[in-house]
Amino acid sequence: MKIGIIGAGQLGRMLALSGYPLGLRFVFLDQSEDAPGAQVGRIIKGAFDDPRALAELAANVDVVTFDVENVPVDAVRDIAAKKPFLPPPSALGGSQDRLDEKTLFRRLKIPTPEFAAVDSQDDLIRAVEKIGLPGVLKTRRLGYDGRGQYFLRTRDDIEIAWTTLGSVPLIYEGFVDFSREVSIIGVRSTKGEIACYPLSANTHSQGILRYSIAPYRSATLQRQAETYLKRLMKHFDYAGILTIEFFVKRGQLIANEMAPRVHNSGHWTIEGAATSQFENHVRAILGLPLGSTQPIGHSAMVNFIGTIPTAAAVLKIPGVHYHSYGKEPRPNRKLGHCTVVAASASARDKSLRQLLKVRDSK
Ligand code: AMP
């Protein structure tokens, strides 16, 4: 069997690496011929909405999936009519627009921050009056890793926020004074089988995930997160990995966003769970039995952004696994990650502290 992946970033590369032991082959579509996926599969060069490249990809594989969210849904509808395209285009489309996403959360009774559509400076003034300050103005589309966001603290910020972002459709959200950010990652196969990983606690800075700790144990939050995730899966008749990122405020989950793909906060599952999110995604879209999502210890995952230490510098820390994506260093670019797996939370935290020290020593 051959799987086509739209996008040959690190997520696509890790999907392929997890699928080779299952006897699978991979072909990518990407604009860049030296994207991380090139190390593990052939790349068909083209834009994500290039009909010729998409048709070539589809003609060469049995199933098509994606490792990025900004794949234009209209461009892939043709493929989806002819070849299994999973997760379904409806979920892909649903995650691309923050307004649609939050409207869906609200409709499915998944708590989400207060929000309002903003298409003019007057809309923004009204949204601030209704929802209050502080708040976050975000682009509706193509925002990720904190890009396309403006935090408003006072009314004086309205004008600058509008000038900075106002050329595209926007959403204004109430600021959530959260105690923690967590994510749930689950998987549903084409046969309807579902499995969920334990929650991961995520630390962001400047909108970018810096490190995650898993499992984050809270029986109540786990149950709640799984209920919301399954609701979304059912809504989309989903197949593949699905992620929801939440804020935790006063013991309640508030959904920030969903991702219809393998997720950075699930990288720990490669070494820290019985079956990785990558392998389970592949199994799910092929209708294979899912693997156990049980953790096999206490894990932490640290992202390397902009710079990456050498393997030699980190592998001396107990329980550390090193992943370099083979990318050219650039500011704010995710270049690799490390996962620590330990028998106890305290051993994990000790190795994590050492790892963060190496990351920050430059
Ligand atoms: P996003 O691009 O929506 O995932 O946002 C990136 C990060 O910005 C989140 O992980 C939070 O740390 C922060 N953030 C986004 N929206 C809000 C909000 N409504 N209230 C508080 N923090 C937020």
Residues whose N, C-alpha, C, O or C-beta is under 5 A from the ligand:
A	BS01	AMP	P113 V136 Y144 D145 G146 E173 G174 F175 V176 H204 G207
